[in-house]
Amino acid sequence: MSIGLQSQLLKDGVSVTEMLGIQLEIEEEQLNAWRKMVAYIRKNDQPIHIQR
């Protein structure tokens, strides 16, 4: 979470615990997107056959 967003949330009365929860949700979404991308790459990755 950026410092600017963190500061704004504190000004808006959001507790540190709530901010941590928000941060965890964001990170979970990013991790799930990364996992989907890795699964897609692994599924569609074709081995390169080098002829000697």
PyMOL commands that set and color helices and strands:
alter all, ss='L'
color gray80, all
select helices_A, chain A and resi 3-11+16-44
alter helices_A, ss='H'
color red, helices_A
deselect
rebuild
show_as cartoon
